[in-house]
Amino acid sequence: MSRWKQACIILFQHSSRQSSSIPKTATKTKSSTPRSFVTRSYSSRIEEEQSFLDADNKFLSSHPHPHPQQAEQQELRLASSHLGSNPSTNRFHQPIVYHENYSFANWPPEHTFPMDKFARLAHSLTTTCRTTVPHHSNLPRPLVRNHTDFYRPLHATQIPQSWFAQPTGPIDPTFLHRFLSGSLTKTEARIIGFRDQTNRSELIERTVLEVAGTVLASQLAWRYGVATNAAGGTHHAHATMGAGYTILNDLAVTANFLMDENLNGGTVRGVRKVLVVDCDVHQGDGTATFDLSSTNGGGQLITLSLHCGSNYPRYKANSTYDVSLPDGMQDDAYLQVLEDSVNRALEETDPDFVLYDAGVDVYTDDRLGRLRISEDGIRRRDRWIMDRCVGAGIPVVGVIGGGYDKDVDALARRHAIVHEEAAYVWRKYKMWSR
């Protein structure tokens, strides 16, 4: 049976192996109606650590009660707290995952990492078209009609801890526990890059939500062929530590989820090889260090990283395929190397699933990039990769990766490109009918 026709309708079972506009929280000023989660005291957050992940993994053994109009999606047993626009009837765009708590208020305004870019991205996806931003869009209408069309990952209290922590997940349980309890050291926080913000409850919440968002996108892509997350690409995070503005590696967690049918409850079947195509300007050094063969019965994580060789990190890891790019590389040369590298990886490894990190820090004016790729070059890159995977019958998830710009609205429009190009492929292949 074709991958696209394999409707994953088996409910999650408890496994024996388990032990509308920019949201107010995206602004730089404090919301007049702060969420109760945000206003918890530090001490109460420590005491309620398990509210960030569910150690009992109750979601895995719960049973849905389908609404008649959403029965097909609910039967897929999606790890979602809100079902977005039904892909079977949506002829404009692929399933897109977003959570309003990907961004949060009172982030240091001068910090290099633009925490509000996720909310700005959602705003861009629901407002940008040739009428509103004629120089940046040819869309006749905004890609997403309103925020209710986004899929939303599970609430932080529902996300199974087993997705993350070893032995079922890929993350060291001691490191995970210390992060969730706000107990990382100053040295660890400095390496991550968030310093005194690292132990904030809002950051902990958004970190686990972001990973859960990529997991949800992978379920959707397995059923419908392609899906995107309006966050993700935390490729510097290792099993035992965070680094480079990333703490928990969503690519490794999702790859492990896809390859372990006990962990995913049979909602994804037959995935033994997952290829990560990482086009962030920085090497995916964290992802490259994960060996998932011991956590999912022999599945293989394959990593392809195309990155600026002189850029962060100083000491590179060994990906399955590493492509070191010179400073100042421009569109045509970049796209040729991209096509050659991706074609080689696909032909040599024959993956069952692709996770695509569509970092836009390759952009010529990015604060942390050293390449000279135009927005048109980014668009051509994203369209080619999505089309290459879908055309070959390989399910693909796009995550946004890195991007750094003081003009966060302009940055958000660049991050929107991967969603727009996935939607182009969605329409090209009429994927709602598959």
C-alpha positions in Angstrom: 0.0 0.0 0.0 1.3 3.5 -0.8 2.6 5.5 2.1 0.0 8.2 1.4 -2.8 5.7 1.6 -1.7 4.2 4.9 -4.1 6.0 7.2 -2.6 5.5 10.7 -5.8 4.8 12.5 -4.6 2.6 15.4 -5.1 4.2 18.7 -2.3 4.9 21.1 -1.9 2.0 23.6 0.1 2.0 26.8 3.4 0.4 26.0 5.2 -2.0 28.3 8.3 0.0 27.4 7.1 3.1 29.0 8.5 3.6 32.7 -6.7 37.0 15.5 -3.3 38.9 15.2 0.0 38.8 17.0 -0.8 37.4 20.5 -0.3 39.8 23.3 2.4 37.6 24.7 4.6 38.4 21.7 4.9 42.1 22.5 7.8 43.6 24.4 5.6 45.0 27.0 3.9 42.9 29.7 0.4 41.7 28.8 -2.4 43.3 30.8 -3.9 39.9 31.3 -0.9 37.6 32.0 -1.5 33.9 31.9 -1.5 32.0 35.2 1.3 29.8 33.9 3.6 32.8 33.5 2.8 34.3 36.9 3.7 31.2 38.9 6.5 31.9 41.4 9.9 30.3 40.8 9.5 28.2 43.9 6.1 26.9 42.9 7.4 26.0 39.5 10.1 23.9 41.0 7.6 22.1 43.2 5.4 21.5 40.1 8.1 20.4 37.8 6.1 17.5 36.4 3.5 19.9 35.0 5.9 20.4 32.1 5.8 16.8 31.0 3.5 13.9 31.9 5.6 11.2 33.6 2.6 8.8 33.6 2.3 9.2 29.8 -1.5 9.2 30.1 -2.0 10.4 26.6 -0.7 7.1 25.3 -3.5 5.1 26.8 -6.3 7.6 26.5 -9.1 7.2 23.9 -10.6 10.0 21.7 -14.2 10.9 21.5 -14.5 12.0 17.8 -16.6 15.0 16.8 -18.6 13.8 13.7 -16.9 16.5 11.5 -13.4 15.6 12.8 -13.7 11.9 13.1 -11.1 11.1 10.4 -8.5 13.3 12.1 -9.3 12.1 15.6 -9.0 8.5 14.4 -5.4 9.2 13.5 -4.8 9.7 17.2 -2.9 13.0 16.6 -0.9 14.4 19.5 -2.9 17.7 19.3 -4.8 19.9 21.7 -6.6 21.6 18.7 -7.3 20.2 15.3 -6.6 22.7 12.5 -8.1 23.0 9.1 -9.0 19.5 7.8 -6.3 18.5 5.2 -8.8 16.4 3.3 -10.8 19.5 2.3 -8.0 22.2 2.5 -6.9 23.0 -1.1 -4.7 25.9 -0.2 -2.1 24.7 2.3 -0.6 21.8 4.1 -1.2 21.1 7.8 0.7 23.8 9.8 1.5 23.5 13.5 1.7 26.5 15.8 1.2 27.2 19.5 0.7 30.7 20.9 3.2 30.0 23.7 6.1 29.5 21.2 6.7 33.2 22.0 6.2 34.9 25.3 6.4 38.4 26.9 9.2 40.3 28.6 12.1 38.8 26.7 15.2 41.0 26.8 14.7 43.4 23.8 18.4 43.5 22.9 18.9 39.7 23.0 20.3 38.3 19.8 17.7 35.5 19.8 14.3 37.1 18.7 11.9 35.2 20.9 8.9 36.9 19.4 9.6 35.7 15.9 7.3 32.7 16.3 4.3 34.9 17.0 5.3 37.3 14.2 5.6 34.3 11.9 2.0 33.2 12.7 0.9 36.8 12.2 2.7 36.8 8.8 1.0 33.6 7.7 -2.4 35.0 8.6 -2.0 38.4 7.0 0.6 38.5 4.3 -0.7 38.5 0.7 -0.2 40.7 -2.4 -2.7 43.2 -1.1 -1.1 43.7 2.3 2.6 43.3 1.4 2.8 43.6 -2.4 6.6 43.6 -2.5 6.9 40.3 -0.6 4.0 38.2 -1.7 2.1 37.0 -4.7 -0.5 35.2 -2.7 -4.1 36.2 -3.6 -5.0 35.8 0.1 -3.1 35.1 3.3 -1.8 31.5 3.4 -3.7 30.8 6.6 -7.2 32.3 7.1 -7.1 32.5 10.9 -5.4 31.1 13.9 -8.0 28.3 14.3 -6.6 26.7 11.1 -3.3 26.0 12.8 -2.9 22.6 14.5 -1.8 23.0 18.1 0.5 20.5 20.0 -0.5 18.9 23.2 -0.6 21.1 26.4 2.6 21.0 28.4 0.8 18.9 31.0 -0.1 16.3 28.5 3.1 15.7 26.6 4.5 12.3 27.4 7.8 12.3 29.1 8.6 9.0 27.4 9.0 10.9 24.1 12.0 12.7 25.6 13.8 10.7 28.3 15.9 7.6 27.9 15.5 4.7 27.7 12.5 5.2 25.4 13.5 8.7 24.3 16.9 10.1 23.2 17.5 12.7 26.0 19.5 12.0 29.1 17.0 11.9 31.9 19.2 13.7 34.4 19.7 16.6 32.1 16.0 16.6 31.2 15.0 16.7 34.9 17.4 19.5 35.7 16.2 21.6 32.8 12.5 21.0 33.7 13.1 21.9 37.3 15.0 25.1 36.4 18.2 23.8 37.9 20.8 24.2 35.1 24.0 25.9 36.1 25.2 29.3 35.0 27.8 27.6 32.8 25.2 25.4 31.1 23.0 28.5 30.6 25.9 30.4 29.1 26.6 27.6 26.6 22.9 27.6 25.7 23.1 31.3 25.2 20.0 32.3 27.2 21.9 32.9 30.4 19.7 34.2 33.2 16.6 33.5 31.1 17.2 29.8 30.8 15.4 28.7 34.0 12.3 30.9 33.3 9.0 28.8 33.3 7.9 30.4 30.0 11.1 29.3 28.3 10.8 25.7 29.7 7.2 25.5 28.5 7.9 26.8 25.0 10.9 24.4 24.7 8.8 21.3 25.3 5.9 22.7 23.2 8.3 23.3 20.2 9.4 19.7 20.3 5.8 18.4 20.6 5.0 20.6 17.6 7.5 18.8 15.4 6.2 15.4 16.7 2.7 16.4 15.7 3.8 17.7 12.3 5.5 14.3 11.7 2.2 12.5 12.4 0.4 14.8 10.0 3.1 14.4 7.3 3.0 10.6 7.6 -0.7 10.7 6.8 -0.9 13.6 4.4 2.6 13.7 2.9 3.9 17.1 4.1 3.4 19.3 7.1 5.3 22.2 8.7 5.9 23.5 12.2 6.1 27.2 12.9 9.1 26.6 15.1 11.7 23.8 15.5 15.1 23.0 14.2 16.9 22.9 17.6 19.9 21.2 16.1 22.7 22.2 18.5 21.1 20.4 21.4 22.8 17.2 22.5 21.5 14.4 24.6 23.2 15.7 27.8 23.3 19.5 27.1 21.9 22.4 25.2 23.9 24.8 23.1 23.5 27.6 20.6 20.0 28.8 21.6 18.7 25.2 21.6 18.0 23.0 24.6 16.0 19.9 23.6 16.6 18.5 20.1 13.2 18.3 18.3 14.8 16.6 15.3 16.2 13.7 17.4 13.1 13.3 19.5 10.9 13.3 16.4 13.1 10.8 14.5 13.0 8.5 17.5 9.2 8.8 17.8 8.8 8.0 14.1 10.9 4.9 14.3 9.5 3.4 17.5 6.0 2.0 17.0 5.6 1.2 20.7 6.3 4.9 21.5 4.1 6.3 18.7 1.4 3.7 19.4 1.3 2.4 15.9 0.3 5.8 14.4 3.4 5.6 12.2 4.5 2.3 10.9 7.5 1.0 8.9 9.8 4.0 9.4 13.3 2.6 9.9 15.4 5.4 8.4 14.9 9.1 9.0 17.0 11.7 7.0 17.5 15.1 8.5 18.3 17.7 5.8 19.8 20.6 7.7 20.1 23.8 5.7 20.7 26.1 8.6 23.9 28.2 8.2 25.3 26.6 11.3 26.2 22.9 11.4 23.7 20.6 13.0 26.3 19.4 15.4 23.9 18.3 18.1 21.7 16.2 15.8 24.8 14.5 14.4 25.7 13.1 17.8 22.5 11.1 18.4 22.6 7.3 17.9 19.0 6.2 18.0 19.6 2.5 17.2 19.4 1.5 20.9 16.2 3.3 21.7 13.9 2.2 18.8 15.0 -1.3 17.9 17.6 -0.5 15.3 16.3 2.5 13.4 18.8 4.8 11.7 19.1 8.6 12.0 20.9 9.9 8.9 22.1 13.5 9.0 23.0 15.8 6.1 24.3 19.3 7.1 25.0 22.0 4.6 26.6 24.8 6.5 29.0 27.7 6.4 32.3 26.0 7.3 33.8 29.0 9.2 30.7 29.6 11.3 29.5 28.3 14.7 30.2 25.8 16.1 34.0 26.1 16.1 34.5 22.4 16.6 32.3 20.4 14.2 30.7 17.0 14.8 30.6 14.2 12.2 27.3 14.1 10.4 26.5 11.3 8.0 27.1 13.9 5.2 28.8 17.2 5.9 28.9 19.9 3.2 31.1 22.8 4.3 30.2 26.0 2.3 32.6 29.0 1.8 31.9 32.4 3.2 30.0 34.6 0.7 28.5 31.8 -1.4 25.6 33.1 -3.6 22.4 31.6 -4.9 23.3 29.6 -8.0 26.4 27.9 -6.6 24.5 27.2 -3.3 21.5 25.6 -5.1 23.7 23.4 -7.2 25.6 22.1 -4.1 22.2 21.6 -2.4 20.7 19.6 -5.2 23.8 17.4 -5.6 24.1 16.8 -1.9 20.4 16.0 -1.3 20.2 13.8 -4.3 23.2 11.8 -3.1 21.8 11.4 0.4 18.4 10.3 -0.9 19.8 7.8 -3.4 22.4 6.3 -1.1 20.2 6.0 2.0 16.6 5.6 0.7 15.0 7.2 3.8 11.4 6.5 4.9 11.0 10.0 6.2 12.7 13.5 5.9 12.9 16.2 8.5 13.9 19.5 6.8 15.5 22.3 8.8 14.9 25.4 6.7 17.1 27.9 8.5 17.0 31.3 7.0 20.2 32.5 8.6 21.8 31.7 5.2 20.3 35.1 4.1 22.8 37.7 2.9 22.0 40.2 5.7 21.4 37.8 8.6 23.1 38.9 11.8 24.8 35.5 12.3 25.2 34.2 8.8 28.2 34.5 6.4 26.6 33.4 3.2 25.0 35.7 0.6 21.7 33.9 -0.2 18.8 36.1 -1.4 15.2 35.6 -0.3 14.5 34.3 -3.8 17.3 31.8 -3.3 15.8 30.6 0.0 12.4 30.2 -1.8 14.0 28.2 -4.6 15.8 26.0 -2.0 12.6 25.3 0.0 10.5 24.6 -3.0 13.1 22.2 -4.5 13.5 20.2 -1.3 9.8 19.9 -0.7 9.1 18.9 -4.3 12.0 16.5 -4.4 10.7 14.6 -1.3 7.0 14.6 -2.2 7.7 13.7 -5.8 9.6 10.7 -4.5 6.8 9.7 -2.2 8.8 10.5 1.0 6.9 12.2 3.8 8.5 15.5 4.8 8.3 17.9 7.7 9.6 21.4 7.5 10.8 23.3 10.6 12.0 26.9 10.6 15.5 26.7 12.0 17.6 29.8 12.7 17.2 33.3 11.6 18.5 36.6 13.2 17.4 40.1 12.3 16.6 43.2 14.3 13.6 43.7 11.9 11.6 40.8 13.3 8.7 41.3 10.9 11.1 40.9 7.9 12.6 37.8 9.6 9.1 36.4 10.1 8.4 36.8 6.4 11.5 34.9 5.6 10.5 32.1 8.0 7.1 32.0 6.2 8.8 31.0 3.0 9.1 27.3 3.9 5.4 27.2 4.8 4.5 28.9 1.5 6.6 26.6 -0.6 5.2 23.5 1.2 1.8 24.9 0.3 2.8 25.3 -3.3 3.8 21.6 -3.4 0.6 20.7 -1.6 -1.4 22.4 -4.4 0.8 21.1 -7.2 0.3 17.4 -6.2 -3.3 18.0 -5.0 -2.3 16.3 -1.8 -5.7 16.8 -0.1 -7.0 14.0 -2.4 -4.3 11.4 -1.5 
